[in-house]
Amino acid sequence: MKIWTSEHTFDHPWETVTTAAMQKYPNPMNPSVVGVDVLDRHVDPNGKLHSHRLLSTEWGMPSIVKSLIGACRTRTYVQEHSIVDPVEKVLELNSTNISFTNLVSVDERLIYKPHPEKPEKTILTQEATICVKGVSVSSYLEGLMENTISSNAKKVCSQLL
């Protein structure tokens, strides 16, 4: 299992960053996300916006991965649950893969909050847990996926605003 963490500070207020984060796909800097479908969206009695989205992704997998899964299929799906709390100014996004779960699980959590000392800035805290199952080269594959997540996070942060 690999755990990857990152923190990024945006030079923009929480409202701007949150709006951009909720609209970040499709994004030419991360072309692997090819579709986003809203499955459910509602505001709870406390005024929090809850969203459940399905992300369709297309990955160029290394040949070793294709041989391990025994398929050429590269379309995968990720479910994302988010809660926007406009009073506390917190956006929390949790996502997990729903494809190839017998081989790998990737759970990602992103939290956007105003900077505690500089309210005109926003802090993104990101964590991903990667677990490749039942494969003797799992640590290699976990590292490969960790590098991909890290690379994509940097691209998205640079393009978000």
MDTraj code that builds the backbone (N, CA, C; nanometers):
import mdtraj as md
import numpy as np

residues = "MET LYS ILE TRP THR SER GLU HIS THR PHE ASP HIS PRO TRP GLU THR VAL THR THR ALA ALA MET GLN LYS TYR PRO ASN PRO MET ASN PRO SER VAL VAL GLY VAL ASP VAL LEU ASP ARG HIS VAL ASP PRO ASN GLY LYS LEU HIS SER HIS ARG LEU LEU SER THR GLU TRP GLY MET PRO SER ILE VAL LYS SER LEU ILE GLY ALA CYS ARG THR ARG THR TYR VAL GLN GLU HIS SER ILE VAL ASP PRO VAL GLU LYS VAL LEU GLU LEU ASN SER THR ASN ILE SER PHE THR ASN LEU VAL SER VAL ASP GLU ARG LEU ILE TYR LYS PRO HIS PRO GLU LYS PRO GLU LYS THR ILE LEU THR GLN GLU ALA THR ILE CYS VAL LYS GLY VAL SER VAL SER SER TYR LEU GLU GLY LEU MET GLU ASN THR ILE SER SER ASN ALA LYS LYS VAL CYS SER GLN LEU LEU".split()
xyz = np.array([
    [0.0845, -0.1171, 0.0000],
    [0.0000, 0.0000, 0.0000],
    [0.0895, 0.1241, 0.0000],
    [0.0491, 0.2236, -0.0765],
    [0.1196, 0.3511, -0.0823],
    [0.0229, 0.4601, -0.0390],
    [0.0735, 0.5530, 0.0385],
    [-0.0049, 0.6707, 0.0758],
    [0.0719, 0.7921, 0.0266],
    [0.0028, 0.8750, -0.0506],
    [0.0636, 0.9947, -0.1065],
    [-0.0111, 1.1151, -0.0504],
    [0.0615, 1.2164, -0.0068],
    [-0.0021, 1.3377, 0.0441],
    [0.0625, 1.4597, -0.0198],
    [-0.0158, 1.5660, -0.0248],
    [0.0328, 1.6897, -0.0837],
    [-0.0476, 1.8057, -0.0265],
    [0.0156, 1.9221, -0.0238],
    [-0.0561, 2.0436, 0.0147],
    [-0.0171, 2.1526, -0.0838],
    [-0.1158, 2.2286, -0.1257],
    [-0.0923, 2.3362, -0.2221],
    [-0.1701, 2.4590, -0.1763],
    [-0.1084, 2.5755, -0.1883],
    [-0.1761, 2.7004, -0.1545],
    [-0.2056, 2.7769, -0.2828],
    [-0.3336, 2.8102, -0.3000],
    [-0.3772, 2.8909, -0.4141],
    [-0.3814, 3.0369, -0.3713],
    [-0.3407, 3.1261, -0.4598],
    [-0.3445, 3.2697, -0.4316],
    [-0.4796, 3.3298, -0.4685],
    [-0.5856, 3.2590, -0.4327],
    [-0.7220, 3.3023, -0.4622],
    [-0.8110, 3.2650, -0.3448],
    [-0.9217, 3.3383, -0.3262],
    [-1.0114, 3.3065, -0.2148],
    [-1.0829, 3.1729, -0.2344],
    [-1.1300, 3.1179, -0.1241],
    [-1.1947, 2.9865, -0.1220],
    [-1.3101, 2.9774, -0.2222],
    [-1.3930, 3.0808, -0.2310],
    [-1.5078, 3.0766, -0.3216],
    [-1.4640, 3.0567, -0.4672],
    [-1.3596, 3.1248, -0.5076],
    [-1.3100, 3.1135, -0.6450],
    [-1.2504, 2.9756, -0.6704],
    [-1.1688, 2.9286, -0.5773],
    [-1.1035, 2.7984, -0.5938],
    [-1.2065, 2.6859, -0.5925],
    [-1.3037, 2.6948, -0.5036],
    [-1.4075, 2.5917, -0.4950],
    [-1.4890, 2.5854, -0.6240],
    [-1.5251, 2.7003, -0.6768],
    [-1.5993, 2.7038, -0.8031],
    [-1.5176, 2.6386, -0.9145],
    [-1.3905, 2.6723, -0.9221],
    [-1.3038, 2.6131, -1.0248],
    [-1.2869, 2.4629, -1.0036],
    [-1.2713, 2.4203, -0.8789],
    [-1.2509, 2.2774, -0.8500],
    [-1.3719, 2.1945, -0.8908],
    [-1.4904, 2.2473, -0.8712],
    [-1.6114, 2.1731, -0.9066],
    [-1.6320, 2.1681, -1.0581],
    [-1.5598, 2.2528, -1.1321],
    [-1.5736, 2.2565, -1.2779],
    [-1.4429, 2.2187, -1.3483],
    [-1.3535, 2.1461, -1.2803],
    [-1.2199, 2.1228, -1.3354],
    [-1.2145, 2.0220, -1.4489],
    [-1.3193, 1.9467, -1.4716],
    [-1.3219, 1.8514, -1.5833],
    [-1.4345, 1.8884, -1.6772],
    [-1.4149, 1.8739, -1.8074],
    [-1.2924, 1.8303, -1.8751],
    [-1.1843, 1.9376, -1.8657],
    [-1.0593, 1.8911, -1.8764],
    [-0.9452, 1.9788, -1.8595],
    [-0.8333, 1.9309, -1.9523],
    [-0.7865, 2.0144, -2.0433],
    [-0.6822, 1.9709, -2.1366],
    [-0.5510, 1.9329, -2.0676],
    [-0.5294, 1.9780, -1.9446],
    [-0.4083, 1.9405, -1.8718],
    [-0.4190, 1.8003, -1.8123],
    [-0.5406, 1.7460, -1.8060],
    [-0.5613, 1.6092, -1.7573],
    [-0.6602, 1.5406, -1.8512],
    [-0.6147, 1.5050, -1.9712],
    [-0.7054, 1.4485, -2.0711],
    [-0.7538, 1.3076, -2.0384],
    [-0.7032, 1.2479, -1.9316],
    [-0.7480, 1.1125, -1.8973],
    [-0.8933, 1.1109, -1.8504],
    [-0.9449, 1.2228, -1.7982],
    [-1.0861, 1.2291, -1.7595],
    [-1.1652, 1.2685, -1.8837],
    [-1.2412, 1.1722, -1.9364],
    [-1.3113, 1.1939, -2.0633],
    [-1.4600, 1.2218, -2.0452],
    [-1.5114, 1.2071, -1.9236],
    [-1.6524, 1.2347, -1.9019],
    [-1.6845, 1.2487, -1.7545],
    [-1.7837, 1.3340, -1.7250],
    [-1.8311, 1.3526, -1.5881],
    [-1.9830, 1.3534, -1.5923],
    [-2.0436, 1.2648, -1.5148],
    [-2.1893, 1.2589, -1.5050],
    [-2.2302, 1.2831, -1.3606],
    [-2.3248, 1.3737, -1.3402],
    [-2.3780, 1.3987, -1.2064],
    [-2.4872, 1.2960, -1.1808],
    [-2.4660, 1.2117, -1.0794],
    [-2.5632, 1.1083, -1.0452],
    [-2.6648, 1.1591, -0.9441],
    [-2.6219, 1.2485, -0.8560],
    [-2.7116, 1.3051, -0.7548],
    [-2.6520, 1.4362, -0.7070],
    [-2.7374, 1.5316, -0.6802],
    [-2.6932, 1.6591, -0.6242],
    [-2.8091, 1.7156, -0.5443],
    [-2.7811, 1.7508, -0.4204],
    [-2.8852, 1.8102, -0.3373],
    [-2.8227, 1.8964, -0.2280],
    [-2.9048, 1.9855, -0.1737],
    [-2.8647, 2.0688, -0.0612],
    [-2.9357, 2.0149, 0.0616],
    [-2.8582, 1.9858, 0.1662],
    [-2.9190, 1.9305, 0.2875],
    [-2.9794, 2.0432, 0.3726],
    [-3.0512, 2.0096, 0.4807],
    [-3.1151, 2.1129, 0.5641],
    [-3.0173, 2.2134, 0.6257],
    [-2.8895, 2.1775, 0.6342],
    [-2.7887, 2.2691, 0.6889],
    [-2.7244, 2.3571, 0.5820],
    [-2.7722, 2.3458, 0.4579],
    [-2.7211, 2.4291, 0.3498],
    [-2.5971, 2.3758, 0.2809],
    [-2.5590, 2.2518, 0.3100],
    [-2.4422, 2.1920, 0.2450],
    [-2.4831, 2.1279, 0.1129],
    [-2.4018, 2.1507, 0.0104],
    [-2.4258, 2.0927, -0.1216],
    [-2.3555, 1.9579, -0.1305],
    [-2.4331, 1.8529, -0.1537],
    [-2.3797, 1.7169, -0.1693],
    [-2.3882, 1.6798, -0.3171],
    [-2.2793, 1.6285, -0.3718],
    [-2.2777, 1.5837, -0.5112],
    [-2.2191, 1.4438, -0.5185],
    [-2.2759, 1.3637, -0.6066],
    [-2.2232, 1.2297, -0.6359],
    [-2.2056, 1.2257, -0.7867],
    [-2.0807, 1.2122, -0.8310],
    [-2.0515, 1.2148, -0.9740],
    [-1.9786, 1.0878, -1.0152],
    [-1.9957, 1.0532, -1.1413],
    [-1.9245, 0.9418, -1.2021],
    [-1.8264, 1.0003, -1.3024],
    [-1.6981, 0.9719, -1.2836],
    [-1.5951, 1.0182, -1.3758],
    [-1.5528, 0.9015, -1.4634],
    [-1.5537, 0.9233, -1.5931],
    [-1.5053, 0.8240, -1.6896],
    [-1.3630, 0.8631, -1.7256],
    [-1.2718, 0.7678, -1.7124],
    [-1.1316, 0.7976, -1.7394],
    [-1.0762, 0.7018, -1.8434],
    [-0.9786, 0.7490, -1.9149],
    [-0.9124, 0.6698, -2.0193],
    [-0.7627, 0.6782, -1.9928],
    [-0.7025, 0.5646, -1.9612],
    [-0.5615, 0.5615, -1.9242],
    [-0.4802, 0.4859, -2.0277],
    [-0.3631, 0.5367, -2.0576],
    [-0.2664, 0.4628, -2.1374],
    [-0.1870, 0.3745, -2.0424],
    [-0.2271, 0.2499, -2.0330],
    [-0.1629, 0.1598, -1.9369],
    [-0.0367, 0.0978, -1.9950],
    [0.0660, 0.0813, -1.9101],
    [0.1863, 0.0113, -1.9551],
    [0.1520, -0.1320, -1.9948],
    [0.2301, -0.1868, -2.0866],
    [0.2014, -0.3221, -2.1364],
    [0.2027, -0.4258, -2.0253],
    [0.2859, -0.4060, -1.9225],
    [0.2879, -0.5022, -1.8116],
    [0.1533, -0.5050, -1.7396],
    [0.0913, -0.3877, -1.7249],
    [-0.0394, -0.3811, -1.6584],
    [-0.1447, -0.4480, -1.7452],
    [-0.1412, -0.4205, -1.8756],
    [-0.2377, -0.4840, -1.9661],
    [-0.2258, -0.6358, -1.9612],
    [-0.1031, -0.6855, -1.9542],
    [-0.0867, -0.8312, -1.9495],
    [-0.1358, -0.8883, -1.8169],
    [-0.1207, -0.8128, -1.7094],
    [-0.1665, -0.8604, -1.5787],
    [-0.3183, -0.8658, -1.5690],
    [-0.3848, -0.7675, -1.6293],
    [-0.5313, -0.7671, -1.6213],
    [-0.5942, -0.8444, -1.7359],
    [-0.5122, -0.8825, -1.8315],
    [-0.5609, -0.9658, -1.9413],
    [-0.6587, -0.8961, -2.0326],
    [-0.6427, -0.7675, -2.0484],
    [-0.7367, -0.6942, -2.1333],
    [-0.6686, -0.5719, -2.1923],
    [-0.7272, -0.5222, -2.2979],
    [-0.6808, -0.3982, -2.3586],
    [-0.7657, -0.2811, -2.3092],
    [-0.8659, -0.3130, -2.2285],
    [-0.9597, -0.2113, -2.1823],
    [-0.8871, -0.1057, -2.0989],
    [-0.9029, 0.0170, -2.1364],
    [-0.8389, 0.1246, -2.0625],
    [-0.9397, 0.2234, -2.0053],
    [-1.0673, 0.2053, -2.0344],
    [-1.1713, 0.2923, -1.9783],
    [-1.2012, 0.2457, -1.8369],
    [-1.1890, 0.3363, -1.7419],
    [-1.2189, 0.3042, -1.6029],
    [-1.3145, 0.4092, -1.5473],
    [-1.3740, 0.3758, -1.4342],
    [-1.4732, 0.4647, -1.3740],
    [-1.4383, 0.4914, -1.2285],
    [-1.4651, 0.6137, -1.1890],
    [-1.4367, 0.6599, -1.0535],
    [-1.5629, 0.7264, -1.0012],
    [-1.6000, 0.6944, -0.8768],
    [-1.7111, 0.7671, -0.8165],
    [-1.6544, 0.8733, -0.7235],
    [-1.7174, 0.9892, -0.7276],
    [-1.6721, 1.1022, -0.6473],
    [-1.7896, 1.1543, -0.5661],
    [-1.7679, 1.1683, -0.4376],
    [-1.8661, 1.2290, -0.3479],
    [-1.8046, 1.3586, -0.2959],
    [-1.8819, 1.4659, -0.3013],
    [-1.8293, 1.5925, -0.2506],
    [-1.9335, 1.6601, -0.1628],
    [-1.8820, 1.7382, -0.0682],
    [-1.9674, 1.8196, 0.0183],
    [-1.9073, 1.9595, 0.0211],
    [-1.9899, 2.0570, -0.0143],
    [-1.9497, 2.1968, -0.0065],
    [-2.0241, 2.2579, 0.1115],
    [-1.9493, 2.3064, 0.2090],
    [-2.0078, 2.3737, 0.3251],
    [-1.9767, 2.5224, 0.3119],
    [-2.0743, 2.6022, 0.2640],
    [-2.0465, 2.7436, 0.2408],
    [-2.0338, 2.8250, 0.3697],
    [-2.0863, 2.7735, 0.4809],
    [-2.0766, 2.8457, 0.6079],
    [-1.9367, 2.8296, 0.6678],
    [-1.8908, 2.7047, 0.6787],
    [-1.7576, 2.6773, 0.7336],
    [-1.6473, 2.6952, 0.6290],
    [-1.6871, 2.7127, 0.5048],
    [-1.5948, 2.7271, 0.3915],
    [-1.5012, 2.6067, 0.3804],
    [-1.5624, 2.4913, 0.3575],
    [-1.4880, 2.3673, 0.3381],
    [-1.5480, 2.2937, 0.2192],
    [-1.4635, 2.2517, 0.1273],
    [-1.5031, 2.1605, 0.0202],
    [-1.4244, 2.0330, 0.0418],
    [-1.4960, 1.9218, 0.0570],
    [-1.4309, 1.7916, 0.0710],
    [-1.4758, 1.7028, -0.0433],
    [-1.3787, 1.6473, -0.1152],
    [-1.4052, 1.5542, -0.2253],
    [-1.3412, 1.4203, -0.1911],
    [-1.4196, 1.3144, -0.2018],
    [-1.3688, 1.1787, -0.1818],
    [-1.3985, 1.0995, -0.3073],
    [-1.2966, 1.0342, -0.3611],
    [-1.3181, 0.9550, -0.4819],
    [-1.2536, 0.8183, -0.4660],
    [-1.3117, 0.7221, -0.5361],
    [-1.2587, 0.5861, -0.5363],
    [-1.2892, 0.5217, -0.6702],
    [-1.1990, 0.4358, -0.7143],
    [-1.2232, 0.3665, -0.8407],
    [-1.3316, 0.2607, -0.8219],
    [-1.4103, 0.2394, -0.9260],
    [-1.5104, 0.1321, -0.9241],
    [-1.4848, 0.0331, -1.0375],
    [-1.3757, 0.0518, -1.1086],
    [-1.3303, -0.0436, -1.2102],
    [-1.2041, -0.1113, -1.1587],
    [-1.1870, -0.2370, -1.1971],
    [-1.0681, -0.3139, -1.1605],
    [-1.0455, -0.3207, -1.0094],
    [-1.1539, -0.3181, -0.9319],
    [-1.1394, -0.3192, -0.7862],
    [-1.0818, -0.4502, -0.7338],
    [-1.0896, -0.5554, -0.8135],
    [-1.0269, -0.6811, -0.7720],
    [-0.8747, -0.6750, -0.7853],
    [-0.8247, -0.5753, -0.8578],
    [-0.6806, -0.5619, -0.8802],
    [-0.6178, -0.4439, -0.8073],
    [-0.6934, -0.3357, -0.7978],
    [-0.6363, -0.2144, -0.7392],
    [-0.7470, -0.1299, -0.6766],
    [-0.7124, -0.0632, -0.5679],
    [-0.8039, 0.0368, -0.5127],
    [-0.7262, 0.1668, -0.4971],
    [-0.7900, 0.2742, -0.5392],
    [-0.7325, 0.4077, -0.5250],
    [-0.8386, 0.4937, -0.4581],
    [-0.8087, 0.5385, -0.3380],
    [-0.8995, 0.6253, -0.2633],
    [-0.8307, 0.7596, -0.2464],
    [-0.9018, 0.8639, -0.2864],
    [-0.8422, 0.9969, -0.2842],
    [-0.9327, 1.0911, -0.2065],
    [-0.8694, 1.1790, -0.1281],
    [-0.9444, 1.2769, -0.0489],
    [-0.8800, 1.4129, -0.0686],
    [-0.9617, 1.5109, -0.1042],
    [-0.9153, 1.6480, -0.1218],
    [-0.9977, 1.7375, -0.0310],
    [-0.9309, 1.8282, 0.0384],
    [-1.0003, 1.9242, 0.1238],
    [-0.9494, 2.0636, 0.0893],
    [-1.0440, 2.1518, 0.0573],
    [-1.0140, 2.2913, 0.0279],
    [-1.0672, 2.3755, 0.1432],
    [-0.9785, 2.4583, 0.2024],
    [-1.0169, 2.5474, 0.3122],
    [-0.9444, 2.6802, 0.2946],
    [-1.0039, 2.7879, 0.3474],
    [-0.9298, 2.9137, 0.3457],
    [-0.8016, 2.9009, 0.4282],
    [-0.6996, 2.9710, 0.3856],
    [-0.5748, 2.9743, 0.4617],
    [-0.6065, 3.0351, 0.5986],
    [-0.5592, 2.9748, 0.7086],
    [-0.5970, 3.0245, 0.8416],
    [-0.5463, 3.1653, 0.8733],
    [-0.4367, 3.2076, 0.8103],
    [-0.3809, 3.3399, 0.8383],
    [-0.4017, 3.4388, 0.7244],
    [-0.4304, 3.3866, 0.6051],
    [-0.4473, 3.4724, 0.4879],
    [-0.5761, 3.4311, 0.4170],
    [-0.6899, 3.4872, 0.4574],
    [-0.8190, 3.4422, 0.4027],
    [-0.8358, 3.4643, 0.2526],
    [-0.7478, 3.5432, 0.1913],
    [-0.7555, 3.5623, 0.0463],
    [-0.6891, 3.4469, -0.0288],
    [-0.6353, 3.3504, 0.0464],
    [-0.5719, 3.2321, -0.0126],
    [-0.6472, 3.1069, 0.0307],
    [-0.6262, 2.9977, -0.0440],
    [-0.6936, 2.8704, -0.0164],
    [-0.5903, 2.7595, -0.0106],
    [-0.6074, 2.6708, 0.0870],
    [-0.5182, 2.5557, 0.1010],
    [-0.5910, 2.4303, 0.0542],
    [-0.5237, 2.3551, -0.0318],
    [-0.5715, 2.2239, -0.0750],
    [-0.4839, 2.1190, -0.0081],
    [-0.5478, 2.0297, 0.0663],
    [-0.4790, 1.9147, 0.1238],
    [-0.5286, 1.7922, 0.0493],
    [-0.4372, 1.7139, -0.0013],
    [-0.4725, 1.5995, -0.0860],
    [-0.4032, 1.4748, -0.0341],
    [-0.4787, 1.3646, -0.0302],
    [-0.4229, 1.2358, 0.0118],
    [-0.4789, 1.1271, -0.0777],
    [-0.3926, 1.0361, -0.1193],
    [-0.4361, 0.9210, -0.1991],
    [-0.3769, 0.7951, -0.1376],
    [-0.4604, 0.6928, -0.1259],
    [-0.4162, 0.5622, -0.0787],
    [-0.4306, 0.4654, -0.1946],
    [-0.3208, 0.4005, -0.2308],
    [-0.3171, 0.3107, -0.3463],
    [-0.2820, 0.1714, -0.2972],
    [-0.3624, 0.0737, -0.3373],
    [-0.3356, -0.0636, -0.2962],
    [-0.3551, -0.1563, -0.4156],
    [-0.2456, -0.2154, -0.4622],
    [-0.2515, -0.3141, -0.5695],
    [-0.2634, -0.4503, -0.5034],
    [-0.3589, -0.5307, -0.5512],
    [-0.3924, -0.6570, -0.4849],
    [-0.3405, -0.7781, -0.5613],
    [-0.2838, -0.8722, -0.4880],
    [-0.2521, -1.0040, -0.5409],
    [-0.1531, -1.0103, -0.6547],
    [-0.0631, -0.9147, -0.6641],
    [0.0345, -0.9134, -0.7728],
    [0.1732, -0.9002, -0.7111],
    [0.2658, -0.9822, -0.7576],
    [0.3995, -0.9807, -0.6986],
    [0.4754, -0.8508, -0.7248],
    [0.4344, -0.7739, -0.8224],
    [0.4995, -0.6464, -0.8519],
    [0.4147, -0.5297, -0.8016],
    [0.3376, -0.5540, -0.6956],
    [0.2436, -0.4525, -0.6493],
    [0.3128, -0.3232, -0.6078],
    [0.4278, -0.3304, -0.5413],
    [0.4926, -0.2066, -0.4991],
    [0.5374, -0.1246, -0.6199],
    [0.5796, -0.1909, -0.7268],
    [0.6155, -0.1201, -0.8501],
    [0.4932, -0.0488, -0.9070],
    [0.3807, -0.1208, -0.9149],
    [0.2585, -0.0628, -0.9711],
    [0.2043, 0.0480, -0.8820],
    [0.2105, 0.0299, -0.7496],
    [0.1657, 0.1349, -0.6585],
    [0.2495, 0.2604, -0.6774],
    [0.3808, 0.2443, -0.6931],
    [0.4684, 0.3585, -0.7170],
    [0.4375, 0.4281, -0.8482],
    [0.4096, 0.3496, -0.9510],
    [0.3730, 0.4044, -1.0813],
    [0.2450, 0.4872, -1.0708],
    [0.1461, 0.4344, -1.0005],
    [0.0194, 0.5058, -0.9839],
    [0.0375, 0.6296, -0.8965],
    [0.1209, 0.6202, -0.7941],
    [0.1493, 0.7354, -0.7086],
    [0.2112, 0.8479, -0.7912],
    [0.3058, 0.8146, -0.8782],
    [0.3684, 0.9154, -0.9641],
    [0.2674, 0.9795, -1.0578],
    [0.1738, 0.9001, -1.1100],
    [0.0704, 0.9535, -1.1989],
    [-0.0201, 1.0497, -1.1234],
    [-0.0636, 1.0121, -1.0033],
    [-0.1495, 1.0990, -0.9224],
    [-0.0770, 1.2290, -0.8908],
    [0.0487, 1.2194, -0.8519],
    [0.1273, 1.3380, -0.8194],
    [0.1417, 1.4298, -0.9402],
    [0.1713, 1.3724, -1.0553],
    [0.1865, 1.4504, -1.1778],
    [0.0561, 1.5194, -1.2159],
    [-0.0554, 1.4452, -1.2081],
    [-0.1855, 1.5033, -1.2422],
    [-0.2246, 1.6125, -1.1437],
    [-0.1932, 1.5944, -1.0159],
    [-0.2254, 1.6957, -0.9154],
    [-0.1525, 1.8260, -0.9460],
    [-0.0264, 1.8160, -0.9844],
    [0.0502, 1.9359, -1.0179],
    [-0.0088, 2.0060, -1.1396],
    [-0.0493, 1.9284, -1.2396],
    [-0.1089, 1.9871, -1.3596],
    [-0.2386, 2.0584, -1.3258],
    [-0.3246, 1.9923, -1.2480],
    [-0.4548, 2.0502, -1.2147],
    [-0.4366, 2.1755, -1.1310],
    [-0.3469, 2.1717, -1.0321],
    [-0.3238, 2.2902, -0.9490],
    [-0.2766, 2.4077, -1.0331],
    [-0.1919, 2.3818, -1.1311],
    [-0.1410, 2.4910, -1.2136],
    [-0.2464, 2.5443, -1.3096],
    [-0.3462, 2.4644, -1.3446],
    [-0.4472, 2.5065, -1.4408],
    [-0.5787, 2.5470, -1.3769],
    [-0.5967, 2.5187, -1.2474],
    [-0.7252, 2.5435, -1.1835],
    [-0.7637, 2.6898, -1.1930],
    [-0.6686, 2.7763, -1.1731],
    [-0.6984, 2.9200, -1.1791],
    [-0.5918, 2.9924, -1.2567],
])
top = md.Topology()
chain = top.add_chain()
for i, resn in enumerate(residues, 1):
    res = top.add_residue(resn, chain, resSeq=i)
    for name in ("N", "CA", "C"):
        top.add_atom(name, md.element.get_by_symbol(name[0]), res)
traj = md.Trajectory(xyz[None], top)
